């Protein structure tokens, strides 16, 4: 069965595009109870970007902390319950931040119209009703959350996405100026999320010409930004990385992630390790899956003097390693892409634990 995936309805791209957000939202304000909800990264509280948010008197604003942990089902449920209790049904949800904030916004938009905890909907096509209008404004580049049909959340039992056609944003505003203040390590971690998306996409059984077309261009842009002669932070490279993120996410949507993301989910679930960093930690030890791309990654780490934690497993208990292996193993779509439909005949939890002990 071929995928019939939903893409973003509208995209506004370019420097200064954020200033069009109010005009973009205006026609939607007549829907439901006539107010917008802005979900914004706590990082921007008190900063210049906060003053530029097109907040009307009737709107709600949530600053959410995603620096200390991955987005959670509890976080989404809390926001949804507060919105409905205080104001009713919003005209729309707007996420302004990195991939975690955008995932919270996408999930909250869905949960406005779906009863119970968001943890009940972690999986493929479990959401019963479409959500309200939702828009994404990325302030980091690399996650692909701006175009993904998945809102990845950590729940009581697992880290897994709310994945369906209705998850995809109705509108994204891509303004490269908003990424200029991203701290260096975070710039690299999220950028490598895109690089790894492309490598994983091309390294498994679901790779195809659609994925290849987007993935090859995304990889070229990533290499310009992180290993080319003009690599590093610059306005031009901010633009390249923002488009790489979009294209990498589209490549991934019609292919799949693989072993690296499975390992990173274990790290994020057990220790709350942020997704981009978790990918970087895991990727170093997966040469058998990704070959020369691991050496290329290591060279980019060296070139930009990036801090990737080492010897983490020295402080991990056997119980924690086992829990991570359990999380990683129970992601069959990732392992099918990476190893084939007979992956259960090839992969053991003991192998997964062995790789975690190298980290």
C-alpha positions in Angstrom: 0.0 0.0 0.0 1.5 3.4 -1.0 1.4 6.3 1.4 -1.1 9.0 0.7 0.3 11.6 3.0 -1.0 15.0 3.9 1.3 18.0 3.3 1.2 21.5 4.9 -1.7 23.6 3.5 0.3 26.9 3.3 3.9 28.0 3.7 5.1 31.6 4.1 8.9 31.8 3.7 11.5 34.6 3.9 13.3 37.0 6.2 10.7 39.0 8.1 7.9 36.6 7.3 7.0 36.5 11.0 5.6 40.0 10.7 2.8 38.6 8.4 1.5 36.2 11.1 -1.2 38.6 12.3 -2.6 39.0 8.8 -2.4 35.3 8.2 -4.4 34.5 11.3 -7.0 37.2 10.9 -9.4 35.2 8.7 -9.3 32.3 11.1 -10.3 34.4 14.2 -14.0 34.1 13.2 -14.0 30.4 13.9 -15.1 28.7 17.2 -14.9 31.0 20.2 -12.9 33.7 18.4 -9.5 33.6 20.1 -6.1 32.2 19.3 -3.7 30.3 21.6 0.0 30.9 21.3 2.3 28.2 22.7 5.8 29.7 22.9 9.2 28.4 24.1 10.0 29.7 27.6 13.4 30.7 26.2 11.6 33.8 24.6 9.9 35.1 27.7 11.1 38.7 28.2 13.0 38.7 24.9 12.3 40.8 21.8 10.3 38.1 20.1 7.7 38.1 22.8 6.9 41.7 21.9 6.4 40.8 18.3 3.8 38.0 18.9 0.5 39.2 17.4 -1.4 38.7 20.7 -5.0 40.1 20.8 -6.8 40.9 24.1 -8.9 37.8 23.8 -6.0 35.4 23.1 -4.1 33.1 25.4 -0.4 32.8 25.7 1.5 29.8 27.2 5.2 29.8 27.7 6.3 26.2 27.9 9.6 24.8 29.3 11.1 22.2 26.9 14.7 22.8 27.9 14.8 20.4 30.8 12.7 17.6 29.3 11.0 16.3 26.1 7.3 17.3 25.5 5.0 15.1 27.5 1.4 14.0 27.3 0.8 15.6 30.7 1.9 18.9 29.3 -0.5 18.7 26.4 -3.4 17.6 28.5 -2.8 20.5 31.0 -2.8 23.1 28.2 -5.9 21.6 26.6 -7.8 21.4 29.8 -6.9 25.0 30.8 -7.9 26.4 27.4 -11.3 24.7 27.4 -12.0 25.5 31.1 -11.1 29.2 30.8 -12.1 30.3 27.3 -13.7 27.5 25.3 -12.8 26.2 21.9 -10.0 28.3 20.2 -9.9 29.4 16.6 -6.4 28.0 16.4 -3.2 27.0 18.1 0.1 28.6 17.1 3.4 27.0 18.1 6.4 29.3 18.2 9.7 27.5 19.0 11.7 24.4 18.2 10.5 21.0 17.3 9.2 20.2 20.8 7.1 23.4 20.9 5.7 22.6 17.5 4.8 19.1 18.6 3.0 20.4 21.6 1.1 22.8 19.5 0.1 20.1 17.0 -0.9 17.7 19.7 -2.9 20.3 21.6 -4.8 21.3 18.4 -5.8 17.6 18.1 -6.7 17.2 21.7 -9.1 20.2 21.7 -11.6 18.0 19.8 -10.6 14.5 21.3 -11.5 13.4 24.8 -9.3 11.8 27.4 -5.5 11.9 27.7 -3.3 12.4 24.7 -1.5 9.2 25.9 -4.5 7.3 24.5 -3.6 8.5 21.0 0.1 7.7 20.8 0.4 5.6 17.7 -0.7 5.6 14.1 -4.2 6.9 13.1 -5.6 6.6 16.7 -7.0 10.2 16.7 -10.8 10.1 16.3 -11.6 13.7 15.2 -9.7 16.4 13.4 -8.3 19.2 15.6 -8.6 22.9 15.3 -6.6 25.1 12.9 -2.9 25.1 13.9 0.2 27.0 12.6 3.9 26.5 13.3 6.7 29.1 13.5 10.0 27.3 13.9 12.8 29.1 15.7 15.3 26.3 15.2 16.1 24.4 12.0 16.5 20.6 11.6 13.7 18.7 13.4 11.3 18.7 10.4 8.4 19.1 12.9 7.2 21.9 10.7 6.1 19.4 8.1 5.8 16.2 10.0 2.5 14.3 10.4 3.7 13.3 13.9 3.6 15.1 17.3 6.1 13.1 19.4 5.3 13.0 23.1 6.7 11.2 26.1 3.8 9.5 28.0 3.6 7.3 31.1 4.5 4.2 29.2 6.3 5.2 26.0 7.7 7.9 23.8 5.7 7.9 20.6 3.9 10.3 18.3 0.3 11.2 17.7 0.5 10.4 14.0 -2.3 11.1 11.5 -3.2 13.4 8.6 -4.8 15.8 11.0 -1.5 16.4 12.8 0.1 18.3 9.9 0.1 22.1 10.3 -2.4 24.1 8.3 0.2 26.9 8.0 3.9 27.3 8.6 5.8 30.6 8.7 9.5 30.0 7.9 11.5 33.1 8.9 15.3 32.4 9.0 15.8 35.5 11.2 14.2 33.7 14.1 17.0 31.1 14.2 19.8 33.6 14.6 19.9 33.4 18.4 20.0 29.6 18.8 22.9 28.6 21.0 25.8 27.0 19.1 25.4 23.5 20.5 21.6 23.5 20.0 22.2 24.8 16.4 24.3 21.8 15.8 22.1 19.2 17.5 19.0 20.2 15.6 20.9 20.6 12.4 22.2 17.1 12.8 18.6 15.9 13.3 18.1 16.9 9.7 21.3 15.3 8.5 20.4 12.1 10.4 16.9 12.1 9.0 18.3 12.1 5.5 20.9 9.4 6.2 18.3 7.2 7.8 15.8 7.8 5.0 18.3 6.6 2.4 19.6 3.7 4.5 16.5 1.5 4.7 14.0 -0.5 2.7 11.4 2.2 2.3 13.7 4.6 0.4 12.3 5.7 -2.9 12.6 8.4 -5.6 10.3 10.8 -3.8 12.4 10.6 -0.6 15.6 10.8 -2.7 14.6 14.0 -4.4 14.0 15.9 -1.2 16.7 14.1 0.8 19.6 14.7 -1.6 18.9 18.4 -1.6 18.6 18.5 2.2 21.9 16.7 2.5 23.6 19.1 0.1 22.3 22.1 2.2 23.4 20.4 5.4 26.9 19.8 4.1 27.1 23.4 2.9 26.2 24.6 6.4 28.3 22.1 8.5 31.2 21.0 6.3 31.5 23.2 3.2 34.1 26.0 2.7 31.6 28.6 4.0 30.3 26.5 6.8 29.3 27.8 10.2 26.8 30.5 11.4 25.7 33.1 8.9 22.5 34.6 7.6 22.9 32.7 4.4 23.4 29.4 6.2 20.4 30.1 8.4 18.3 30.2 5.2 19.9 27.0 3.9 19.4 25.1 7.1 15.7 26.1 7.4 15.0 24.8 3.9 17.1 21.7 4.6 14.9 21.0 7.6 11.7 21.2 5.5 13.1 19.1 2.8 14.6 16.5 5.2 11.2 16.2 6.9 9.5 15.7 3.6 12.1 13.1 2.6 11.5 11.3 5.9 7.7 11.5 5.6 7.7 9.3 2.5 10.4 7.0 3.9 11.1 6.3 7.6 13.6 6.8 10.4 15.7 3.9 11.5 18.1 2.6 14.2 19.4 6.0 15.4 16.0 7.3 16.2 15.1 4.0 18.0 18.1 4.4 20.2 17.5 8.1 20.8 13.9 7.4 21.9 15.3 5.2 24.6 17.6 7.9 25.8 14.8 10.5 25.8 12.3 8.3 27.5 14.5 7.1 30.4 16.7 10.2 30.9 14.7 13.0 29.2 17.6 13.7 26.8 16.6 16.3 24.2 15.9 14.6 20.9 18.6 16.3 18.7 21.3 15.6 21.3 20.0 12.0 21.8 20.4 11.4 18.1 23.9 12.8 18.2 24.9 10.6 21.1 23.6 7.5 19.4 24.7 8.1 15.8 28.4 7.9 16.8 28.0 4.2 17.6 26.0 3.1 14.5 28.6 2.7 11.8 27.3 -0.8 10.9 24.0 0.9 9.9 25.3 4.2 8.4 28.9 3.5 7.2 30.9 6.6 6.2 28.2 9.0 7.3 29.3 8.4 10.9 32.9 9.5 10.1 31.4 12.5 8.3 29.3 13.3 11.3 32.4 13.0 13.6 34.3 15.4 11.4 31.5 18.0 11.6 31.6 17.7 15.4 35.3 18.3 15.4 35.1 21.2 12.9 32.6 23.1 15.0 34.0 22.1 18.3 30.7 20.7 19.5 30.2 19.1 22.9 28.8 15.5 22.6 28.7 13.8 26.0 30.8 10.7 26.4 31.0 7.8 28.9 27.4 8.3 29.9 26.9 4.6 30.5 29.4 4.6 33.4 26.6 6.1 35.5 23.7 4.0 34.1 22.3 1.1 36.0 21.5 -2.2 34.4 17.8 -1.5 35.0 18.1 1.8 33.1 19.9 0.2 30.2 17.3 -2.5 30.1 14.5 0.1 30.0 16.1 1.9 27.2 16.5 -1.3 25.2 12.8 -2.1 25.8 11.8 1.3 24.4 14.1 1.0 21.4 13.0 -2.5 20.6 9.3 -1.7 20.6 9.5 0.6 17.5 8.8 -2.0 14.8 8.4 0.6 12.0 11.9 1.9 12.6 13.5 -1.5 12.7 11.6 -2.7 9.6 13.0 0.2 7.6 16.5 -0.3 9.0 16.7 -4.2 8.8 13.8 -5.5 6.8 10.5 -7.2 7.6 12.4 -10.0 9.3 14.1 -7.7 11.8 12.9 -9.7 14.7 15.1 -12.6 13.5 18.1 -10.3 13.4 17.7 -8.0 16.4 18.0 -8.8 20.1 17.6 -6.7 23.2 21.0 -7.9 24.2 22.5 -6.2 21.2 20.6 -3.0 22.0 22.0 -3.1 25.5 25.5 -3.6 24.2 25.3 -0.5 22.1 23.9 1.6 25.0 26.8 0.5 27.1 29.2 2.0 24.5 27.6 5.5 25.0 
